[in-house]
C-alpha cells in the first residue's frame, strides 16, 4: 500500500485529491496539512511514500522552500506539486528544488493519477502542456536580462 500525504491550504482541493487517491486500491491518504509547518509534522509522524503539495501555502515562505526542506529531511520521499501557477518558471523551480512532478490545477482531473503513478515509478512528470512550455523555454534559451540599445 502506497501512503500519501496531501498538503494544500484549500479543504476542497484536499478532499478532491483524497477521493481520487483513495479510488485506487493500492493508494491511501495517510495525512493532510494546510500549511508548510504542519506538513513537516504530518510527514514525520505518518511516514508517507509520497507528498502531493501546493506551492502557495498560507503562513509559508513558499512551496519551493518547503520542497527543499522536505528533501533535506526525507530524501527518499516522492514529491508531486499540484499548483495554480501555470508558468514554466514555477515548474522548473519545483523540479530543481526536488519535486519529481508538476501539474497545474487547470489540468483535467484525469491527469492526477497518471502523474502520481509516473512519479512513484521514479520518473519526472510534467503535464503535456507544461512540458511543452518548459521545452520551448529551454530551446530558446534564457531571456535577456537587460534592454539592448542600438
Protein Blocks (a to p, Z undefined) as FASTA:
>chain_A
ZZdddddfbfklmmmmmmmmmmpfkbccfbdcfbfklmmmmmmmnopabdcddfbdghia
bjklmmmmmmmmmmmbccddddfblcfklmmmmmmnopabdcdfkbcfklmmmmmmmmmn
opacddfklmmmmmmmmmnopadfbdcdZZ
